[in-house]
Amino acid sequence: MFMEIIGFQIPLWAVALGGLLIVVIAWKLIKFAIKLFIALLIFFGLLIGLDMVGVFNWIQTLMISWL
């Protein structure tokens, strides 16, 4: 069985294999994006928490007092 795409006859198994490959690559890209999003959420959450505690103000006063 063949499938005709833009004037070319391509075997159906090649179309199915190409579709499967696209699905696998898309899934890996989505997984990477989700991991990156979670890592950024944790990073910015830590920054907000440190700012609320006052760590950055403490570091700034230390640096000013040394100069």
N, C-alpha and C positions, 0 to 999 in steps of 0.2 A: 504494500500500500504506500502510495506517495501523496504528498501534499504540495500543491503548487503555490509558491509565494513569489511574487514579483517576476513571474515568468520562469522561475526555476523549480524543478521537481526535487523535493527533499524527502527522504524517507521519514515515515512517521516516527520511527524509533529515535531518529536524530532530533526531531522537534520535541519529543517527550523528554529526551535527555537534556536538551537545552533549557526547557522549561524547569526541569528539576534543578538544574545547576543555578538558574536565576533565583529560584525559591530558596535554595540553601545559602547563597550569597546574601540575599536580602535578609534572611533570618539572622545570619552572623552580624550584619551591619546593625540591625535593630538591637541585638543583644549588646553590642559594643556601645551603642548610644545610651541604652538604659544603664549600663555600668558607669559610663562617664557621667550621666546625670546624677546618679546616686553619690558618686565620689564628689562631685561639685556641691551637692546639697550638704554632705557631711563637712566638707571644707569650709563652706560659708557659714554653716551652723556653728562650727568651732570658732570662727572669727567673730561672729555675733556674740557668742557666749563669752569669749575673752574680753570683748569690748564692754559687755555689761558688767563684768567683774572689775574692770578698770586696769587691766594689765598694760594696755598701751599707754595710758596716762602715767602709770608708774614708771614705765620704761622711758617715757619722754622726760619726766622729772629727773630721773637718774642721769640721762644724757645731758640735760641742761646744767645740772649741778657739777658734772665733771668738766664742763667747758668753762 
